[in-house]
Amino acid sequence: MKNLYKPNLRKIILGLVILIILVGAAYLTFIDKQSSNAITVGVITDLTGPAAYWGESTREGAQLAVNQLQESGIGVQVVFEDYQLEAARAVGAAQKLVAVDKVDAVYAEFNPAAISVGSFLKDKNILYVYDAAVVSPLRGLPYAYKTYLDYKGGCKAIAKKFKETGVNKIGVLKVNLEFGELCLEGVKEIYGNPVISEGYNLGDTDFRTQLLKIKGNGANAVINVGFEGDTYNTLKTIRDFQYKMLYGTVDDTITDKVKKDFTSELKGGFTFGFRDVDPVFRAKLKAKLQDKTLATEYAAALAYTHIRQITEALHQCNKDLSCVIKKLDAARPDPTIGFERFDKHIGVLDMSIRSY
């Protein structure tokens, strides 16, 4: 009996071993396939520099999008890179994301990254969505999309408001970058040419000379589109030197800190910006943040909207970029921050004008 069952036992053990090997191989193949189908998005933003208030909000919105996408069964991860608004750092971050992290898409923020990263990606088959005012990075980049506000249209709108309230002479404190030129063009469409304009470089903090010239030329109001620090330093100079000038800017530079410190200086001014974020999104963000607060909800809402769009398109198209482009070109309206559509690869978003 013993000799009779021994061969059968060996066959059973051998069969089990073979079965385990086959199951293991199938599992590894499945995992490998899942891994190759997983989507990786690189986010290049400012997390420790002058626009960190925006970048931190972007990170929270992107992570909220990732959490929800993963819950729906889509494998996605986001890799964050901090470039402190330095173009060279942005290129280094993009090189690392492409070569090391093997990203399927890049989401970059602010003009220095929008331009430099766009140039780096020109010969790469990688989806590129940038959050900035400039439009030049779209040239020669078939896989690129722009989101954010229309600075020419926004500055034109607040210049029109100032003119309607009796401001007959206006100045522009213009950052020496493409989005500063776009704003100046919008103001000129209302006030004609020349408009009193004084320039500065990104990162400058002392605007006394420029504002003295603008005020000395008889301006009753000044428009500046930059970052929170630019607005803060402009309003501080207006207050310190008791200039009677109204102020106009882009809404996301009017943070709680600015409102608290310059309540009087903001009175009578106008801003252009995004519409209020969707209450449903705000509740989700608040639940994620718990006791943490953000300087702005707009960056979180914008990143949440576009990280979801990017990931869903890549997932549905199995990363085929020609299919992805068709998906994004036909992107549906999203209430999170008033996204309407992409028009020739430029995001169209609801814009609101606010008075103070």
Contacts in CASP RR format, 6 or more apart in sequence:
PFRMAT RR
TARGET T0000
AUTHOR 0000-0000-0000
METHOD contacts of the structure
MODEL  1
MKNLYKPNLRKIILGLVILIILVGAAYLTFIDKQSSNAITVGVITDLTGP
AAYWGESTREGAQLAVNQLQESGIGVQVVFEDYQLEAARAVGAAQKLVAV
DKVDAVYAEFNPAAISVGSFLKDKNILYVYDAAVVSPLRGLPYAYKTYLD
YKGGCKAIAKKFKETGVNKIGVLKVNLEFGELCLEGVKEIYGNPVISEGY
NLGDTDFRTQLLKIKGNGANAVINVGFEGDTYNTLKTIRDFQYKMLYGTV
DDTITDKVKKDFTSELKGGFTFGFRDVDPVFRAKLKAKLQDKTLATEYAA
ALAYTHIRQITEALHQCNKDLSCVIKKLDAARPDPTIGFERFDKHIGVLD
MSIRSY
34 75 0 8 1.000
37 75 0 8 1.000
37 318 0 8 1.000
38 75 0 8 1.000
38 76 0 8 1.000
38 77 0 8 1.000
39 74 0 8 1.000
39 75 0 8 1.000
39 76 0 8 1.000
39 77 0 8 1.000
39 104 0 8 1.000
39 105 0 8 1.000
39 311 0 8 1.000
39 314 0 8 1.000
39 315 0 8 1.000
39 319 0 8 1.000
40 76 0 8 1.000
40 77 0 8 1.000
40 78 0 8 1.000
40 79 0 8 1.000
40 101 0 8 1.000
40 102 0 8 1.000
40 103 0 8 1.000
40 104 0 8 1.000
40 105 0 8 1.000
41 62 0 8 1.000
41 76 0 8 1.000
41 77 0 8 1.000
41 78 0 8 1.000
41 79 0 8 1.000
41 103 0 8 1.000
41 104 0 8 1.000
41 105 0 8 1.000
41 106 0 8 1.000
41 107 0 8 1.000
41 307 0 8 1.000
41 310 0 8 1.000
41 311 0 8 1.000
42 78 0 8 1.000
42 79 0 8 1.000
42 80 0 8 1.000
42 81 0 8 1.000
42 97 0 8 1.000
42 101 0 8 1.000
42 103 0 8 1.000
42 105 0 8 1.000
42 106 0 8 1.000
42 107 0 8 1.000
43 58 0 8 1.000
43 59 0 8 1.000
43 62 0 8 1.000
43 78 0 8 1.000
43 79 0 8 1.000
43 80 0 8 1.000
43 81 0 8 1.000
43 106 0 8 1.000
43 107 0 8 1.000
43 108 0 8 1.000
43 109 0 8 1.000
43 303 0 8 1.000
43 307 0 8 1.000
44 81 0 8 1.000
44 83 0 8 1.000
44 90 0 8 1.000
44 93 0 8 1.000
44 94 0 8 1.000
44 97 0 8 1.000
44 106 0 8 1.000
44 107 0 8 1.000
44 108 0 8 1.000
44 109 0 8 1.000
44 113 0 8 1.000
44 117 0 8 1.000
45 51 0 8 1.000
45 54 0 8 1.000
45 55 0 8 1.000
45 58 0 8 1.000
45 59 0 8 1.000
45 80 0 8 1.000
45 81 0 8 1.000
45 82 0 8 1.000
45 83 0 8 1.000
45 108 0 8 1.000
45 109 0 8 1.000
45 110 0 8 1.000
45 113 0 8 1.000
46 52 0 8 1.000
46 54 0 8 1.000
46 55 0 8 1.000
46 82 0 8 1.000
46 83 0 8 1.000
46 84 0 8 1.000
46 85 0 8 1.000
46 109 0 8 1.000
46 110 0 8 1.000
47 55 0 8 1.000
47 56 0 8 1.000
47 59 0 8 1.000
47 80 0 8 1.000
47 82 0 8 1.000
47 84 0 8 1.000
48 82 0 8 1.000
48 84 0 8 1.000
49 82 0 8 1.000
49 84 0 8 1.000
49 85 0 8 1.000
50 84 0 8 1.000
50 85 0 8 1.000
50 203 0 8 1.000
50 227 0 8 1.000
50 228 0 8 1.000
50 229 0 8 1.000
51 85 0 8 1.000
51 109 0 8 1.000
51 110 0 8 1.000
51 227 0 8 1.000
51 228 0 8 1.000
53 228 0 8 1.000
53 255 0 8 1.000
53 295 0 8 1.000
53 296 0 8 1.000
54 109 0 8 1.000
54 110 0 8 1.000
54 227 0 8 1.000
54 228 0 8 1.000
54 252 0 8 1.000
54 295 0 8 1.000
54 296 0 8 1.000
54 299 0 8 1.000
55 109 0 8 1.000
55 299 0 8 1.000
56 294 0 8 1.000
56 295 0 8 1.000
57 294 0 8 1.000
57 295 0 8 1.000
57 296 0 8 1.000
57 297 0 8 1.000
57 298 0 8 1.000
57 299 0 8 1.000
57 300 0 8 1.000
57 303 0 8 1.000
58 109 0 8 1.000
58 131 0 8 1.000
58 299 0 8 1.000
58 300 0 8 1.000
58 302 0 8 1.000
58 303 0 8 1.000
59 80 0 8 1.000
59 303 0 8 1.000
60 285 0 8 1.000
60 288 0 8 1.000
60 289 0 8 1.000
60 294 0 8 1.000
60 300 0 8 1.000
61 285 0 8 1.000
61 299 0 8 1.000
61 300 0 8 1.000
61 301 0 8 1.000
61 303 0 8 1.000
61 304 0 8 1.000
61 307 0 8 1.000
62 78 0 8 1.000
62 80 0 8 1.000
62 107 0 8 1.000
62 303 0 8 1.000
62 304 0 8 1.000
62 307 0 8 1.000
63 78 0 8 1.000
63 288 0 8 1.000
64 284 0 8 1.000
64 285 0 8 1.000
64 288 0 8 1.000
64 300 0 8 1.000
64 304 0 8 1.000
65 303 0 8 1.000
65 304 0 8 1.000
65 307 0 8 1.000
65 308 0 8 1.000
65 311 0 8 1.000
66 76 0 8 1.000
66 77 0 8 1.000
66 78 0 8 1.000
66 307 0 8 1.000
67 288 0 8 1.000
68 308 0 8 1.000
69 75 0 8 1.000
69 76 0 8 1.000
69 307 0 8 1.000
69 308 0 8 1.000
69 311 0 8 1.000
69 312 0 8 1.000
70 76 0 8 1.000
74 311 0 8 1.000
74 312 0 8 1.000
74 315 0 8 1.000
75 315 0 8 1.000
76 311 0 8 1.000
76 315 0 8 1.000
78 307 0 8 1.000
79 97 0 8 1.000
79 101 0 8 1.000
79 103 0 8 1.000
81 93 0 8 1.000
81 94 0 8 1.000
81 96 0 8 1.000
81 97 0 8 1.000
82 89 0 8 1.000
82 93 0 8 1.000
83 89 0 8 1.000
83 90 0 8 1.000
83 92 0 8 1.000
83 93 0 8 1.000
83 112 0 8 1.000
83 113 0 8 1.000
85 110 0 8 1.000
85 112 0 8 1.000
85 113 0 8 1.000
85 202 0 8 1.000
85 203 0 8 1.000
86 112 0 8 1.000
87 112 0 8 1.000
87 113 0 8 1.000
87 115 0 8 1.000
87 116 0 8 1.000
88 116 0 8 1.000
90 108 0 8 1.000
90 112 0 8 1.000
90 113 0 8 1.000
90 116 0 8 1.000
90 117 0 8 1.000
91 116 0 8 1.000
91 117 0 8 1.000
91 119 0 8 1.000
91 120 0 8 1.000
93 113 0 8 1.000
93 117 0 8 1.000
94 106 0 8 1.000
94 108 0 8 1.000
94 116 0 8 1.000
94 117 0 8 1.000
94 120 0 8 1.000
94 121 0 8 1.000
95 120 0 8 1.000
97 103 0 8 1.000
97 106 0 8 1.000
98 121 0 8 1.000
98 124 0 8 1.000
98 126 0 8 1.000
103 126 0 8 1.000
104 126 0 8 1.000
104 127 0 8 1.000
104 314 0 8 1.000
104 319 0 8 1.000
105 126 0 8 1.000
105 127 0 8 1.000
105 128 0 8 1.000
105 129 0 8 1.000
105 310 0 8 1.000
105 314 0 8 1.000
106 117 0 8 1.000
106 121 0 8 1.000
106 126 0 8 1.000
106 127 0 8 1.000
106 128 0 8 1.000
106 129 0 8 1.000
107 129 0 8 1.000
107 130 0 8 1.000
107 131 0 8 1.000
107 303 0 8 1.000
107 306 0 8 1.000
107 307 0 8 1.000
107 310 0 8 1.000
108 114 0 8 1.000
108 117 0 8 1.000
108 118 0 8 1.000
108 128 0 8 1.000
108 129 0 8 1.000
108 130 0 8 1.000
108 131 0 8 1.000
108 132 0 8 1.000
109 130 0 8 1.000
109 131 0 8 1.000
109 132 0 8 1.000
109 299 0 8 1.000
110 131 0 8 1.000
110 132 0 8 1.000
111 132 0 8 1.000
111 133 0 8 1.000
111 134 0 8 1.000
111 177 0 8 1.000
111 178 0 8 1.000
111 179 0 8 1.000
112 202 0 8 1.000
113 130 0 8 1.000
113 132 0 8 1.000
114 130 0 8 1.000
114 131 0 8 1.000
114 132 0 8 1.000
114 134 0 8 1.000
114 137 0 8 1.000
114 146 0 8 1.000
115 134 0 8 1.000
115 136 0 8 1.000
115 137 0 8 1.000
115 178 0 8 1.000
117 128 0 8 1.000
117 130 0 8 1.000
117 137 0 8 1.000
118 128 0 8 1.000
118 130 0 8 1.000
118 137 0 8 1.000
118 141 0 8 1.000
118 144 0 8 1.000
119 137 0 8 1.000
121 128 0 8 1.000
121 141 0 8 1.000
121 143 0 8 1.000
121 144 0 8 1.000
122 140 0 8 1.000
122 141 0 8 1.000
125 143 0 8 1.000
125 321 0 8 1.000
126 143 0 8 1.000
127 143 0 8 1.000
127 310 0 8 1.000
127 313 0 8 1.000
127 314 0 8 1.000
127 321 0 8 1.000
127 324 0 8 1.000
128 141 0 8 1.000
128 143 0 8 1.000
128 144 0 8 1.000
128 145 0 8 1.000
129 144 0 8 1.000
129 145 0 8 1.000
129 146 0 8 1.000
129 147 0 8 1.000
129 306 0 8 1.000
129 309 0 8 1.000
129 310 0 8 1.000
130 137 0 8 1.000
130 144 0 8 1.000
130 145 0 8 1.000
130 146 0 8 1.000
130 147 0 8 1.000
131 147 0 8 1.000
131 148 0 8 1.000
131 299 0 8 1.000
131 302 0 8 1.000
131 303 0 8 1.000
131 306 0 8 1.000
132 146 0 8 1.000
132 148 0 8 1.000
132 179 0 8 1.000
133 148 0 8 1.000
133 149 0 8 1.000
133 150 0 8 1.000
133 151 0 8 1.000
133 178 0 8 1.000
133 179 0 8 1.000
133 180 0 8 1.000
133 182 0 8 1.000
133 225 0 8 1.000
134 146 0 8 1.000
134 177 0 8 1.000
134 178 0 8 1.000
134 179 0 8 1.000
134 182 0 8 1.000
135 146 0 8 1.000
135 178 0 8 1.000
135 346 0 8 1.000
136 178 0 8 1.000
137 144 0 8 1.000
137 146 0 8 1.000
138 144 0 8 1.000
138 145 0 8 1.000
138 146 0 8 1.000
138 345 0 8 1.000
138 346 0 8 1.000
142 325 0 8 1.000
143 321 0 8 1.000
143 324 0 8 1.000
143 325 0 8 1.000
144 345 0 8 1.000
145 328 0 8 1.000
145 342 0 8 1.000
145 345 0 8 1.000
145 346 0 8 1.000
145 347 0 8 1.000
146 345 0 8 1.000
146 346 0 8 1.000
146 347 0 8 1.000
147 302 0 8 1.000
147 306 0 8 1.000
147 339 0 8 1.000
147 347 0 8 1.000
147 349 0 8 1.000
148 302 0 8 1.000
148 349 0 8 1.000
149 250 0 8 1.000
149 272 0 8 1.000
149 273 0 8 1.000
149 274 0 8 1.000
149 349 0 8 1.000
149 351 0 8 1.000
150 351 0 8 1.000
151 179 0 8 1.000
151 180 0 8 1.000
151 182 0 8 1.000
151 183 0 8 1.000
151 225 0 8 1.000
151 250 0 8 1.000
152 182 0 8 1.000
152 183 0 8 1.000
152 185 0 8 1.000
152 186 0 8 1.000
153 186 0 8 1.000
153 272 0 8 1.000
153 351 0 8 1.000
154 183 0 8 1.000
154 186 0 8 1.000
154 250 0 8 1.000
154 272 0 8 1.000
154 273 0 8 1.000
154 351 0 8 1.000
154 353 0 8 1.000
155 172 0 8 1.000
155 182 0 8 1.000
155 183 0 8 1.000
155 184 0 8 1.000
155 185 0 8 1.000
155 186 0 8 1.000
155 187 0 8 1.000
155 223 0 8 1.000
155 225 0 8 1.000
155 272 0 8 1.000
156 186 0 8 1.000
156 187 0 8 1.000
156 189 0 8 1.000
156 190 0 8 1.000
157 272 0 8 1.000
157 351 0 8 1.000
157 353 0 8 1.000
158 223 0 8 1.000
158 248 0 8 1.000
158 270 0 8 1.000
158 271 0 8 1.000
158 272 0 8 1.000
158 353 0 8 1.000
159 170 0 8 1.000
159 186 0 8 1.000
159 187 0 8 1.000
159 189 0 8 1.000
159 190 0 8 1.000
159 191 0 8 1.000
159 223 0 8 1.000
160 190 0 8 1.000
161 270 0 8 1.000
161 353 0 8 1.000
161 355 0 8 1.000
162 170 0 8 1.000
162 220 0 8 1.000
162 221 0 8 1.000
162 223 0 8 1.000
162 246 0 8 1.000
162 248 0 8 1.000
162 269 0 8 1.000
162 270 0 8 1.000
163 170 0 8 1.000
163 190 0 8 1.000
163 191 0 8 1.000
165 268 0 8 1.000
166 220 0 8 1.000
167 220 0 8 1.000
167 221 0 8 1.000
167 246 0 8 1.000
168 220 0 8 1.000
169 196 0 8 1.000
169 217 0 8 1.000
169 218 0 8 1.000
169 219 0 8 1.000
169 220 0 8 1.000
170 187 0 8 1.000
170 191 0 8 1.000
170 195 0 8 1.000
170 196 0 8 1.000
170 219 0 8 1.000
170 220 0 8 1.000
170 221 0 8 1.000
170 222 0 8 1.000
170 223 0 8 1.000
171 187 0 8 1.000
171 195 0 8 1.000
171 196 0 8 1.000
171 197 0 8 1.000
171 198 0 8 1.000
171 214 0 8 1.000
171 217 0 8 1.000
171 219 0 8 1.000
171 221 0 8 1.000
171 222 0 8 1.000
171 223 0 8 1.000
172 183 0 8 1.000
172 184 0 8 1.000
172 187 0 8 1.000
172 195 0 8 1.000
172 196 0 8 1.000
172 197 0 8 1.000
172 198 0 8 1.000
172 222 0 8 1.000
172 223 0 8 1.000
172 224 0 8 1.000
173 198 0 8 1.000
173 199 0 8 1.000
173 200 0 8 1.000
173 207 0 8 1.000
173 210 0 8 1.000
173 211 0 8 1.000
173 214 0 8 1.000
173 222 0 8 1.000
173 223 0 8 1.000
173 224 0 8 1.000
173 230 0 8 1.000
173 234 0 8 1.000
174 180 0 8 1.000
174 181 0 8 1.000
174 183 0 8 1.000
174 184 0 8 1.000
174 197 0 8 1.000
174 198 0 8 1.000
174 199 0 8 1.000
174 200 0 8 1.000
174 224 0 8 1.000
175 199 0 8 1.000
175 200 0 8 1.000
175 201 0 8 1.000
175 202 0 8 1.000
175 224 0 8 1.000
175 225 0 8 1.000
175 226 0 8 1.000
175 230 0 8 1.000
176 199 0 8 1.000
176 200 0 8 1.000
176 201 0 8 1.000
176 202 0 8 1.000
177 202 0 8 1.000
179 225 0 8 1.000
179 226 0 8 1.000
180 225 0 8 1.000
183 223 0 8 1.000
183 225 0 8 1.000
184 195 0 8 1.000
184 197 0 8 1.000
187 195 0 8 1.000
187 223 0 8 1.000
188 195 0 8 1.000
196 213 0 8 1.000
196 214 0 8 1.000
196 217 0 8 1.000
196 218 0 8 1.000
196 219 0 8 1.000
198 209 0 8 1.000
198 210 0 8 1.000
198 211 0 8 1.000
198 213 0 8 1.000
198 214 0 8 1.000
199 210 0 8 1.000
200 207 0 8 1.000
200 210 0 8 1.000
205 229 0 8 1.000
205 233 0 8 1.000
206 233 0 8 1.000
207 233 0 8 1.000
207 234 0 8 1.000
207 237 0 8 1.000
208 237 0 8 1.000
208 241 0 8 1.000
211 222 0 8 1.000
211 234 0 8 1.000
211 237 0 8 1.000
211 238 0 8 1.000
211 241 0 8 1.000
211 243 0 8 1.000
211 245 0 8 1.000
212 241 0 8 1.000
214 222 0 8 1.000
214 245 0 8 1.000
215 241 0 8 1.000
215 243 0 8 1.000
215 245 0 8 1.000
219 245 0 8 1.000
220 244 0 8 1.000
220 245 0 8 1.000
220 246 0 8 1.000
221 245 0 8 1.000
221 246 0 8 1.000
221 247 0 8 1.000
221 248 0 8 1.000
221 269 0 8 1.000
222 234 0 8 1.000
222 238 0 8 1.000
222 245 0 8 1.000
222 246 0 8 1.000
222 247 0 8 1.000
222 248 0 8 1.000
223 247 0 8 1.000
223 248 0 8 1.000
223 249 0 8 1.000
224 230 0 8 1.000
224 231 0 8 1.000
224 234 0 8 1.000
224 247 0 8 1.000
224 248 0 8 1.000
224 249 0 8 1.000
225 249 0 8 1.000
225 250 0 8 1.000
225 253 0 8 1.000
226 249 0 8 1.000
226 250 0 8 1.000
226 253 0 8 1.000
227 253 0 8 1.000
228 253 0 8 1.000
228 255 0 8 1.000
228 257 0 8 1.000
228 258 0 8 1.000
228 295 0 8 1.000
229 253 0 8 1.000
230 253 0 8 1.000
231 247 0 8 1.000
231 249 0 8 1.000
231 253 0 8 1.000
231 254 0 8 1.000
231 258 0 8 1.000
232 257 0 8 1.000
232 258 0 8 1.000
232 261 0 8 1.000
232 262 0 8 1.000
234 247 0 8 1.000
235 247 0 8 1.000
235 258 0 8 1.000
235 261 0 8 1.000
235 262 0 8 1.000
235 265 0 8 1.000
235 266 0 8 1.000
236 262 0 8 1.000
237 243 0 8 1.000
238 245 0 8 1.000
238 247 0 8 1.000
238 265 0 8 1.000
239 262 0 8 1.000
239 264 0 8 1.000
239 265 0 8 1.000
246 268 0 8 1.000
246 269 0 8 1.000
246 270 0 8 1.000
247 265 0 8 1.000
247 266 0 8 1.000
247 269 0 8 1.000
248 269 0 8 1.000
248 270 0 8 1.000
248 271 0 8 1.000
249 271 0 8 1.000
250 271 0 8 1.000
250 272 0 8 1.000
250 273 0 8 1.000
251 271 0 8 1.000
251 272 0 8 1.000
251 273 0 8 1.000
251 274 0 8 1.000
251 298 0 8 1.000
251 352 0 8 1.000
251 354 0 8 1.000
252 273 0 8 1.000
252 274 0 8 1.000
252 296 0 8 1.000
252 298 0 8 1.000
252 299 0 8 1.000
254 266 0 8 1.000
254 271 0 8 1.000
254 356 0 8 1.000
255 295 0 8 1.000
255 296 0 8 1.000
256 295 0 8 1.000
257 295 0 8 1.000
258 266 0 8 1.000
259 266 0 8 1.000
266 356 0 8 1.000
267 356 0 8 1.000
268 355 0 8 1.000
268 356 0 8 1.000
269 355 0 8 1.000
269 356 0 8 1.000
270 353 0 8 1.000
270 354 0 8 1.000
270 355 0 8 1.000
270 356 0 8 1.000
271 353 0 8 1.000
271 354 0 8 1.000
271 356 0 8 1.000
272 351 0 8 1.000
272 352 0 8 1.000
272 353 0 8 1.000
272 354 0 8 1.000
273 298 0 8 1.000
273 351 0 8 1.000
273 352 0 8 1.000
273 353 0 8 1.000
273 354 0 8 1.000
274 298 0 8 1.000
274 301 0 8 1.000
274 302 0 8 1.000
274 337 0 8 1.000
274 338 0 8 1.000
274 349 0 8 1.000
274 350 0 8 1.000
274 351 0 8 1.000
274 352 0 8 1.000
275 337 0 8 1.000
275 338 0 8 1.000
275 349 0 8 1.000
275 350 0 8 1.000
275 351 0 8 1.000
275 352 0 8 1.000
276 352 0 8 1.000
277 297 0 8 1.000
277 298 0 8 1.000
277 300 0 8 1.000
277 301 0 8 1.000
277 336 0 8 1.000
277 337 0 8 1.000
278 301 0 8 1.000
278 335 0 8 1.000
278 336 0 8 1.000
278 337 0 8 1.000
278 338 0 8 1.000
280 335 0 8 1.000
281 301 0 8 1.000
281 304 0 8 1.000
281 335 0 8 1.000
281 336 0 8 1.000
281 337 0 8 1.000
282 297 0 8 1.000
285 294 0 8 1.000
285 297 0 8 1.000
285 300 0 8 1.000
285 301 0 8 1.000
285 304 0 8 1.000
294 300 0 8 1.000
298 337 0 8 1.000
301 336 0 8 1.000
301 337 0 8 1.000
302 337 0 8 1.000
304 336 0 8 1.000
305 334 0 8 1.000
305 336 0 8 1.000
305 337 0 8 1.000
305 339 0 8 1.000
309 328 0 8 1.000
309 331 0 8 1.000
309 334 0 8 1.000
312 327 0 8 1.000
313 323 0 8 1.000
313 324 0 8 1.000
313 327 0 8 1.000
313 328 0 8 1.000
314 324 0 8 1.000
316 323 0 8 1.000
316 327 0 8 1.000
317 323 0 8 1.000
317 324 0 8 1.000
317 327 0 8 1.000
328 342 0 8 1.000
329 342 0 8 1.000
329 345 0 8 1.000
331 339 0 8 1.000
331 341 0 8 1.000
331 342 0 8 1.000
333 339 0 8 1.000
333 340 0 8 1.000
333 341 0 8 1.000
337 349 0 8 1.000
338 349 0 8 1.000
338 350 0 8 1.000
339 347 0 8 1.000
339 348 0 8 1.000
339 349 0 8 1.000
340 347 0 8 1.000
340 348 0 8 1.000
340 349 0 8 1.000
340 350 0 8 1.000
341 347 0 8 1.000
341 348 0 8 1.000
342 348 0 8 1.000
END
